[in-house]
Amino acid sequence: MVMQLIMYRSLIFIILIFSNTTYLEADSYNRLCSYLRNIQNAQEHVNRNTSENIDVTYYGIHLKADNLSAKFEGYTEINLTTKASTQKMILDLSDLITVDSVKFDGNNLSFTHENETLEIDLGIEIEASRNIRLLIYYGGKGRADGWSGIFNETSESWGNRITYTLSEPFEARSWFPCKQVLTDKADSAGVFITTTKNLKVGGNGLLTVVDVDEDHHRFEWRTKYPIAYYLIAFSIGEYVEYNTEVSFKDGDKMPIQNLVYDHPDCLPYYQDQLDAMAQQVELFSELFGKYPYHEEKYGHMMAPFGGGMEHQTMSTMGLFTFELNAHELAHQWFGNQVTCGTWQDIWINEGFARYSEFIAIEYLKSPSEAKSKMKAWHENIFSRSNNESVFIPEASSTDVSRIFDLSITYNKGAAILHMIRYIIDDDVLFFDVLKGFLQQYQNSTATGDDFRDYLNQNTDIDFTEFFNDWYYGDGAPKYRARWNQIEDSVYIEFNQEPLSDLVDYFEMPVEIRLFGEIEKTIRVAPAKHDTLISLHFDHELDYIAIDPDNWILNKEIKPKRDRTIGTKVLNLGASIFDIAVYPNPVGNTINLKGDIGKKNFALFDLQGRIMEINPECNRKQCLIEVVDLSSGIYILKVDDGLRSEQIKVVVE
């Protein structure tokens, strides 16, 4: 969700993202202030008592509404299955709504409605595994303070007045009774809105329009796919419908249905953006798996707010830009097909959708532009004084501003995925992992731990420590390096300083690029805060760069040359034994010839760590396999029990 960008986060973000957009909602700042004044009120009324003894299978929302106010009336049909015997059940419902009656099997039921909760007495004990159909009749309107889940507003840019819903994370209760539990997806849903014939209605799934009388018609939207409560939505207004089509590789076609403001300049202004959507759907279908709701549609319905919201099969959009379009589209996979199992794991939704913006830029624009975008996100993360964990702590799990924190949930969330891709170092495998994860958890929910476990099971890499550092930990590393070149050897002193209250050391492979007559990139895995790295480089070296392609979220101090580094390696002592070492540099096998008898051999790296070797020796020759060693400089120690000699060996 770059949903409610304005309301949840900051005007700066909107300005950065949409700096090339002329038409921006002028009332955004006022709405931000209104939201911030009332965000605490929303948090205080998160219902933690919703019935766990029921499984919702269907929401059918039947309302009368128009675009003149946020008022509505009608009923919601809820089909559910009891998971345990019960006589009472609790649903979420705003106190601004007036409940007229609740019916079950044609009978009126007793209920109480207070503290954002609707408690229903079924009158008798209902056994487990019983299918129940409730009809709840009610009416209401949005909050006057502007934060309620249902809005009626006019676009100051285009002049269109719209009634629309934005329910994430806790405000579906503002317009229909529901169970606001992420893990309880309805198996299907319908939104049926009766309104005047000058208006159109957007919604989830496929549409049937039914005439009601001379002045009214009913838009009947139905989706057969499982859906989370906050992804159900509608918008009402004077719209122009503009549709395109996407073709999938298997030959299937699907409509992209767009409801844009009925203003003579609106569609022409956004038409290029809308025409480009098929390309994004095709790209994500190739990388993530076929668009998950291909038997219905994708589309957009416009509403006067600054951003977008990924309502299932039809995103609600305040405007259209390449990155915003990609973000909300990606949510159809990450957030809708697979939904975060808790709000603490919102990364499953927002981190993945944010990174999908990067992917869209990389594939459909240019890799260099994508790299610039990642660099900007890194800079935004480091602009914060408190670099918190991407995982939302329990104490903040109902804090909307923390859940949808731009720097942490979105930008650092995307940076984590970028680093996972870098560690895997195989794009085919990386995207296969994304596809497999989506397939395994499709139409359900998942957590950050679930994704970590899937990575561990489907790559040859253990990501446990990575998640401890980057998902549950805070901060990032600061890298420093000093370097020197002596003849054909390069020595690099590498230092990591964790900028973190929780992480002592970020275990990450790091790329170092050498720039000179040629360029050479090596990947090293420093195991401690200070590491001496050595390598063979028989060209004049001008300078080095740490993480030159910006894969890792880090602060880097520009490396400097220090001519004292590596000088100790030159002073290895005089030759004692008549032993020839060749080839040097060596690729696979060190050959030793000469006075081999009764000699001991040991190989050390420049940190003094002994390498595991198994010399195969006779009196005149010895072979030492080094094929499994990392490239760099090593010290071969030869001794006869009384004397010792050290020989520099370069492994390439």
C-alpha positions in Angstrom: 0.0 0.0 0.0 1.4 3.3 -1.0 -2.1 3.7 0.5 -3.0 7.0 2.1 0.6 8.1 1.6 -0.4 11.5 2.7 -2.4 10.4 5.7 -0.1 7.8 7.0 3.2 9.4 6.3 4.6 12.7 5.1 4.1 15.2 2.4 7.8 14.9 1.6 7.2 11.4 0.3 4.4 12.5 -1.9 6.5 15.3 -3.3 9.4 12.9 -4.0 7.3 10.2 -5.6 5.1 12.4 -7.6 7.4 15.3 -8.4 6.6 15.0 -12.1 2.9 15.1 -11.6 1.0 18.3 -12.1 -2.3 17.3 -10.6 -1.8 16.6 -6.9 -4.6 16.8 -4.4 -4.3 20.3 -2.9 -6.2 19.2 0.3 -3.6 16.6 1.2 -1.9 18.6 4.0 -5.2 19.3 5.7 -6.1 15.6 5.6 -2.7 14.7 7.0 -3.3 17.0 10.0 -6.8 15.6 10.4 -5.5 12.1 10.4 -2.7 12.7 12.9 -5.1 14.3 15.3 -7.3 11.3 15.2 -4.9 8.4 14.8 -4.7 7.8 18.5 -8.5 7.5 18.6 -8.3 4.8 16.0 -5.7 2.9 17.8 -7.6 2.9 21.1 -10.5 1.1 19.5 -8.8 -1.9 18.0 -11.0 -4.7 19.0 -9.0 -7.6 20.3 -12.2 -9.6 21.3 -13.5 -10.5 17.9 -14.8 -14.1 17.9 -12.2 -16.7 17.3 -14.9 -19.4 17.4 -16.1 -18.6 13.9 -14.7 -18.8 10.4 -16.1 -16.3 8.0 -16.8 -17.7 4.5 -18.7 -14.9 2.8 -19.5 -11.2 3.1 -22.3 -9.8 1.0 -22.6 -6.0 1.6 -25.8 -4.5 0.3 -25.9 -0.7 0.6 -27.7 2.4 -0.7 -25.3 5.3 -1.1 -24.4 8.2 -3.4 -21.6 10.7 -4.0 -23.2 13.5 -2.0 -22.4 12.3 1.5 -20.7 9.4 3.4 -24.2 8.2 4.5 -25.2 4.7 3.7 -27.9 2.2 4.7 -28.6 -1.5 4.0 -27.5 -4.8 5.3 -24.6 -7.2 5.3 -25.0 -10.9 4.9 -22.3 -12.9 6.7 -21.9 -16.6 6.1 -19.8 -18.3 8.7 -18.9 -21.7 10.1 -18.7 -22.3 13.9 -15.3 -23.7 15.0 -16.6 -24.5 18.4 -20.0 -24.7 20.1 -21.2 -21.2 20.9 -24.2 -19.1 21.7 -22.6 -15.7 21.3 -20.3 -14.2 18.7 -18.5 -10.9 18.5 -18.0 -8.8 15.4 -16.2 -5.4 14.7 -18.6 -2.5 14.0 -18.1 1.2 14.5 -20.2 3.0 17.1 -21.2 5.5 14.4 -23.3 2.9 12.8 -26.9 2.3 14.0 -27.9 -1.4 13.9 -31.6 -1.9 13.3 -31.8 -5.7 13.5 -29.9 -8.9 13.3 -31.6 -12.0 11.8 -30.8 -15.7 11.8 -33.1 -18.3 10.2 -35.7 -15.5 9.9 -35.7 -14.7 13.6 -34.6 -11.4 15.2 -31.7 -11.9 17.5 -30.7 -10.0 20.6 -27.5 -7.9 20.4 -25.5 -5.2 22.1 -23.5 -2.6 20.2 -20.9 -0.6 22.0 -17.1 0.1 22.1 -16.8 -0.6 18.4 -18.1 -4.2 19.0 -21.3 -5.9 18.0 -22.1 -8.9 20.3 -24.8 -11.2 19.0 -26.8 -13.7 21.1 -27.9 -16.6 18.9 -30.5 -17.6 21.4 -29.4 -21.2 21.5 -26.1 -23.1 21.7 -24.9 -23.8 18.2 -22.7 -26.8 17.8 -19.3 -26.8 16.1 -19.0 -27.0 12.3 -22.5 -25.5 11.8 -23.0 -23.1 8.8 -24.7 -19.9 9.8 -26.1 -17.1 7.7 -26.6 -13.8 9.5 -28.3 -10.7 8.1 -27.3 -7.4 9.9 -29.4 -4.3 9.0 -27.8 -1.0 9.7 -27.1 2.6 8.6 -24.5 5.2 9.3 -22.0 7.7 8.0 -18.3 8.6 8.1 -16.8 10.4 11.0 -16.9 14.2 10.8 -13.2 14.3 11.7 -12.4 12.7 8.3 -11.0 9.4 9.5 -13.5 6.6 9.5 -12.9 4.2 6.6 -15.6 5.8 4.4 -15.1 9.2 3.0 -17.0 11.7 0.9 -14.7 14.3 -0.7 -14.2 16.5 -3.8 -11.0 16.5 -5.8 -9.7 20.0 -5.8 -7.7 19.2 -9.0 -10.5 17.7 -11.0 -13.7 18.9 -9.2 -15.2 15.4 -8.9 -17.1 14.4 -5.7 -16.6 10.8 -4.7 -17.7 8.5 -1.9 -15.1 5.8 -1.3 -13.7 3.4 1.3 -10.2 2.9 2.7 -10.3 0.2 5.4 -6.7 -0.7 6.1 -5.8 -1.5 8.7 -8.7 -1.3 11.2 -11.6 0.6 9.6 -13.6 -1.9 7.6 -15.8 -1.9 10.7 -16.7 1.7 9.8 -19.0 0.6 7.0 -19.8 -3.1 7.4 -19.8 -5.6 10.3 -16.9 -7.9 10.0 -14.2 -10.0 11.7 -11.1 -7.9 11.5 -8.6 -10.8 11.8 -6.0 -11.1 9.0 -5.9 -14.9 9.2 -9.7 -15.3 8.6 -10.1 -14.5 4.9 -13.6 -14.8 3.5 -13.8 -17.4 0.8 -15.7 -15.0 -1.4 -17.4 -11.6 -1.2 -19.9 -9.3 -2.9 -20.5 -5.6 -2.8 -23.9 -4.5 -4.0 -24.4 -0.7 -4.2 -27.6 0.9 -5.2 -27.2 4.5 -6.4 -28.6 7.0 -8.8 -28.2 6.4 -12.6 -25.8 9.3 -13.2 -23.2 7.5 -11.0 -20.9 4.5 -11.5 -19.5 2.3 -8.8 -16.2 0.5 -8.6 -15.6 -2.7 -6.6 -14.0 -6.1 -6.3 -14.3 -8.9 -8.8 -16.7 -9.0 -11.8 -19.6 -6.6 -12.3 -23.3 -7.0 -13.1 -25.5 -3.8 -13.4 -29.1 -4.2 -12.5 -31.9 -1.6 -13.1 -33.8 -1.0 -9.8 -36.2 1.7 -10.9 -36.4 4.7 -13.2 -33.8 6.7 -11.2 -31.6 4.0 -9.7 -29.5 1.1 -10.6 -27.4 -1.4 -8.6 -23.8 -2.3 -9.2 -23.3 -5.9 -8.2 -19.6 -6.7 -7.7 -18.7 -10.3 -6.9 -15.4 -12.0 -6.3 -15.0 -15.7 -6.0 -11.4 -15.5 -4.6 -10.5 -15.5 -0.8 -10.2 -11.9 0.4 -9.1 -10.2 3.6 -11.6 -7.9 5.3 -9.7 -4.7 4.6 -9.4 -5.4 0.8 -13.1 -5.2 0.2 -14.0 -1.7 -1.1 -16.2 0.5 -3.3 -16.1 4.0 -4.8 -19.1 6.0 -6.1 -18.9 9.0 -8.5 -19.3 10.4 -11.9 -16.8 8.3 -13.8 -15.7 7.5 -17.3 -14.9 3.9 -17.9 -11.7 3.3 -19.9 -10.6 -0.3 -20.4 -7.6 -2.0 -21.8 -6.5 -5.7 -22.1 -3.6 -7.8 -21.0 -2.5 -11.0 -22.8 -0.8 -13.7 -20.8 1.8 -16.1 -22.2 -0.7 -19.0 -22.1 -3.0 -17.2 -24.4 -5.5 -16.0 -21.8 -6.7 -12.4 -21.9 -7.9 -10.3 -19.1 -9.5 -6.8 -18.9 -8.0 -3.9 -17.1 -11.0 -1.9 -16.0 -10.5 1.8 -15.1 -12.9 4.3 -13.6 -11.5 7.8 -14.0 -13.0 11.1 -13.2 -15.6 12.3 -15.6 -13.6 15.4 -16.5 -12.6 16.3 -20.1 -8.9 16.5 -19.2 -8.6 13.6 -16.7 -8.5 10.6 -19.0 -6.2 12.3 -21.6 -3.8 13.3 -18.8 -3.5 9.7 -17.4 -4.2 7.6 -20.6 -0.5 6.8 -21.3 -0.1 5.6 -17.7 -3.2 3.4 -18.0 -2.1 2.0 -21.4 1.2 1.0 -19.9 -0.4 -1.2 -17.2 -0.6 -4.3 -19.4 3.2 -4.3 -19.6 3.5 -4.2 -15.8 0.9 -7.0 -15.4 2.9 -9.1 -18.0 6.2 -8.5 -16.2 5.0 -9.3 -12.7 3.2 -12.4 -14.1 6.4 -13.6 -15.6 8.5 -13.0 -12.4 5.9 -13.7 -9.6 3.5 -16.1 -11.3 0.4 -15.5 -13.3 -1.7 -12.6 -12.0 -3.7 -14.3 -9.2 -7.1 -13.0 -10.1 -6.9 -13.5 -13.9 -10.4 -15.0 -14.1 -11.8 -11.7 -13.0 -9.9 -8.5 -13.7 -7.4 -5.9 -12.6 -8.4 -2.2 -12.6 -8.5 1.2 -10.9 -11.1 3.5 -9.4 -10.1 7.1 -8.7 -10.7 8.9 -5.4 -9.5 12.2 -4.0 -6.6 11.2 -1.8 -2.9 11.3 -2.3 -1.7 7.8 -3.1 -3.2 4.4 -3.8 -4.7 1.4 -2.0 -4.5 -2.1 -3.3 -8.1 -3.2 -3.1 -8.3 -6.7 -4.5 -8.7 -6.7 -8.3 -9.4 -2.9 -8.3 -7.0 -0.5 -6.7 -8.3 2.9 -5.5 -6.0 5.6 -6.9 -5.6 9.3 -6.1 -3.4 9.6 -9.2 -1.3 7.5 -11.6 2.5 7.3 -11.8 4.8 4.5 -13.0 6.0 3.7 -9.5 2.7 4.0 -7.7 1.0 1.9 -10.4 3.6 -0.8 -10.0 3.4 -0.7 -6.2 -0.4 -1.2 -6.1 -0.3 -3.8 -8.8 2.4 -5.8 -7.0 0.2 -5.9 -3.9 -2.2 -8.2 -5.8 0.5 -10.8 -5.3 2.1 -9.5 -2.1 -0.6 -8.4 0.3 -3.7 -9.8 -1.4 -2.9 -13.3 -2.7 -0.6 -13.7 0.3 -1.4 -11.4 3.1 0.7 -10.6 6.2 -0.3 -12.9 9.0 0.0 -10.1 11.6 0.4 -6.4 11.3 3.8 -6.9 12.9 4.7 -8.7 9.6 3.5 -5.9 7.3 6.8 -6.4 5.4 5.1 -9.2 3.5 2.8 -6.6 2.0 4.7 -3.4 1.9 8.4 -4.4 1.7 7.7 -6.7 -1.3 5.5 -4.2 -3.1 8.1 -1.4 -2.6 10.8 -3.7 -4.0 8.5 -4.4 -6.9 8.7 -0.8 -7.8 12.5 -1.3 -8.1 12.0 -4.4 -10.2 9.6 -2.5 -12.6 12.1 0.3 -13.0 14.9 -2.2 -13.6 13.1 -4.2 -16.2 10.9 -1.7 -17.9 13.1 1.5 -17.7 16.8 0.9 -16.9 19.0 -0.8 -14.3 20.9 2.5 -13.7 17.6 4.3 -12.8 16.7 1.4 -10.5 20.1 1.7 -8.8 19.5 5.4 -8.3 16.2 4.7 -6.7 17.7 2.2 -4.2 20.4 4.7 -3.4 17.6 7.3 -2.6 15.8 4.8 -0.4 19.0 4.1 1.5 19.6 7.8 2.0 16.0 8.1 3.3 16.6 5.3 5.8 19.8 6.9 7.2 18.0 10.3 7.5 16.2 8.9 10.6 17.8 9.1 14.0 16.1 6.0 15.2 16.6 3.1 12.7 14.1 0.6 14.0 13.4 -3.0 13.1 11.3 -3.9 10.0 9.4 -6.3 12.2 6.9 -4.3 14.2 7.2 -4.9 18.0 4.1 -6.0 19.8 3.8 -2.6 21.6 3.5 -0.8 18.3 1.3 -3.4 16.5 -1.7 -1.1 16.5 0.2 2.1 15.9 -0.8 3.0 12.3 2.1 5.5 11.8 4.6 2.8 12.9 3.0 0.0 10.8 3.2 2.2 7.6 6.5 3.9 8.4 8.0 5.0 5.0 11.6 4.7 6.0 11.4 1.3 7.8 8.5 -0.7 6.5 8.8 0.4 2.9 12.3 1.5 2.2 14.3 -0.7 4.6 11.8 -3.5 3.8 12.7 -3.2 0.1 16.4 -3.0 1.0 16.2 -6.3 2.8 14.8 -8.1 -0.3 17.5 -6.4 -2.4 20.2 -7.9 -0.1 18.5 -11.3 -0.1 18.7 -11.2 -3.9 22.4 -10.2 -3.7 23.2 -13.1 -1.3 21.5 -15.7 -3.5 23.4 -14.2 -6.4 21.2 -16.0 -8.9 18.2 -14.1 -10.3 16.6 -17.3 -11.7 16.6 -18.8 -8.2 15.6 -15.6 -6.5 12.4 -15.2 -8.6 11.7 -18.9 -8.4 11.8 -18.5 -4.6 9.2 -15.6 -4.8 7.0 -17.7 -7.1 7.2 -20.8 -4.9 6.5 -18.8 -1.7 3.4 -17.2 -3.3 2.2 -20.6 -4.5 2.7 -22.2 -1.1 0.8 -19.5 0.8 -1.6 -18.5 -1.9 -5.1 -17.3 -0.6 -3.7 -17.4 2.9 -1.4 -15.4 5.2 2.3 -15.6 5.9 4.9 -14.0 8.2 8.5 -12.9 7.9 9.5 -16.2 9.6 7.6 -18.1 7.0 9.5 -16.4 4.2 12.8 -17.0 6.0 12.0 -20.7 6.4 11.1 -20.9 2.8 14.4 -19.4 1.8 16.3 -21.8 4.0 14.5 -24.8 2.5 14.8 -23.7 -1.1 18.3 -22.3 -1.3 21.6 -23.7 -0.1 21.9 -20.7 2.3 20.9 -20.4 5.9 19.2 -17.0 6.3 18.5 -17.3 10.1 21.3 -14.9 11.1 20.4 -12.5 8.3 16.9 -12.2 9.6 18.1 -11.8 13.1 20.2 -8.9 12.0 18.1 -7.2 9.4 14.5 -8.1 10.1 14.4 -8.3 13.9 17.5 -6.1 14.4 17.8 -2.4 14.0 20.4 -0.2 12.3 22.9 -1.1 9.6 26.7 -1.3 9.3 29.2 1.4 8.6 32.1 0.3 6.4 35.7 1.7 6.4 38.6 0.5 4.4 42.3 1.3 3.9 44.3 -0.2 1.1 47.8 -0.5 -0.3 49.4 -2.1 -3.3 52.9 -3.7 -3.1 54.1 -4.9 -6.5 51.4 -7.4 -7.7 49.7 -7.7 -4.3 46.8 -5.6 -2.9 46.1 -5.5 0.8 42.8 -4.1 2.2 42.1 -3.5 5.9 38.3 -3.7 6.2 36.4 -2.5 9.2 32.7 -2.8 10.1 31.1 -0.6 12.8 27.5 -1.7 13.5 25.2 1.4 13.8 22.8 -0.6 15.9 21.5 -1.0 19.5 20.7 -4.7 18.9 23.1 -6.1 16.3 26.8 -6.7 17.3 27.9 -7.6 13.7 26.1 -7.8 10.4 27.3 -10.9 8.7 27.2 -10.0 5.0 29.3 -10.9 1.9 30.8 -7.6 0.6 31.9 -6.8 -2.9 35.1 -4.8 -3.4 35.9 -3.3 -6.8 39.5 -2.5 -7.8 39.9 0.3 -10.4 43.0 0.7 -12.5 44.1 -0.3 -15.9 41.4 -2.9 -15.6 38.5 -3.4 -13.1 38.2 -6.4 -10.9 35.5 -7.2 -8.4 35.9 -9.7 -5.6 33.3 -10.8 -3.0 34.6 -11.4 0.5 32.9 -12.5 3.7 34.5 -10.7 6.6 34.0 -12.7 9.8 34.8 -10.0 12.3 34.9 -6.3 12.7 38.5 -5.9 11.4 39.7 -8.0 8.6 42.8 -7.9 6.4 42.1 -8.9 2.8 44.8 -9.7 0.3 44.7 -10.5 -3.4 46.8 -10.7 -6.5 46.5 -7.7 -8.9 49.2 -7.3 -11.4 48.0 -3.9 -12.7 48.5 -0.5 -11.3 45.7 0.2 -8.8 44.1 3.7 -8.7 41.4 3.2 -6.0 38.9 0.8 -4.6 35.2 0.9 -3.8 33.2 -1.0 -1.2 29.8 -2.3 -2.3 30.1 -0.4 -5.6 26.6 -1.4 -6.9 24.9 -0.4 -3.6 23.5 -3.9 -2.8 24.0 -3.5 0.9 22.3 -1.0 3.2 25.4 0.6 4.7 27.2 3.8 5.4 30.6 3.8 3.6 33.6 6.0 4.4 35.5 6.5 1.2 38.5 4.1 1.2 42.0 5.7 1.4 45.4 4.4 0.6 47.7 3.6 3.5 51.3 2.7 2.4 52.0 0.9 5.6 49.4 -1.8 5.0 50.9 -5.1 3.9 54.5 -4.3 4.6 54.8 -7.0 7.2 54.1 -9.6 4.5 57.3 -8.5 2.7 59.5 -9.2 5.7 59.2 -12.9 5.8 62.8 -13.7 6.5 65.6 -15.1 4.5 65.3 -18.4 2.5 66.5 -21.3 4.6 65.4 -24.4 2.7 66.1 -25.3 -0.9 62.5 -25.6 -1.9 60.9 -24.2 -5.1 57.2 -23.2 -4.9 55.3 -23.0 -8.2 53.1 -21.9 -9.8 52.8 -18.7 -7.8 50.1 -17.3 -8.2 48.5 -20.7 -8.0 45.0 -21.8 -9.1 44.4 -25.3 -7.9 47.6 -27.0 -6.7 50.8 -25.8 -5.0 53.8 -27.7 -6.2 56.8 -27.9 -3.9 60.1 -29.4 -5.1 63.5 -29.7 -3.4 64.6 -30.8 0.0 61.1 -32.0 1.1 62.1 -34.8 3.5 61.2 -34.5 7.2 59.5 -31.1 6.7 56.2 -29.9 8.1 54.0 -27.7 6.1 51.2 -25.3 7.3 49.2 -22.7 5.4 47.9 -19.5 7.0 45.8 -16.6 5.8 46.9 -13.0 6.7 44.6 -13.2 9.8 46.8 -16.0 11.2 44.1 -18.6 10.7 45.4 -22.0 9.7 43.9 -23.5 6.6 42.9 -27.2 6.3 45.4 -28.8 3.9 46.4 -32.4 3.2 49.9 -32.3 1.6 50.7 -35.4 -0.5 54.5 -35.6 -0.2 57.5 -37.7 -0.9 61.2 -36.9 -0.3 61.5 -34.6 -3.3 58.0 -33.3 -4.1 54.9 -32.2 -2.3 51.4 -31.3 -3.7 49.0 -29.1 -1.8 45.4 -28.7 -3.1 44.1 -25.1 -2.6 41.1 -25.3 -5.0 38.6 -24.7 -2.1 40.4 -21.6 -0.8 39.3 -18.1 -1.4 41.4 -15.9 -3.6 44.1 -14.0 -1.7 47.5 -14.0 -0.2 48.5 -16.9 2.1 51.7 -17.7 4.1 53.2 -21.2 3.7 55.2 -22.1 6.8 57.9 -24.8 6.4 59.8 -26.1 9.4 62.0 -29.1 10.2 61.6 -28.9 14.0 64.5 -26.6 14.5 64.2 -23.9 11.8 61.2 -22.4 9.9 60.7 -20.4 6.7 57.6 -18.4 5.5 56.8 -18.2 1.8 54.2 -15.9 0.3 51.6 -17.8 -1.9 49.0 -16.0 -4.0 45.8 -18.1 -4.6 43.8 -16.9 -7.6 
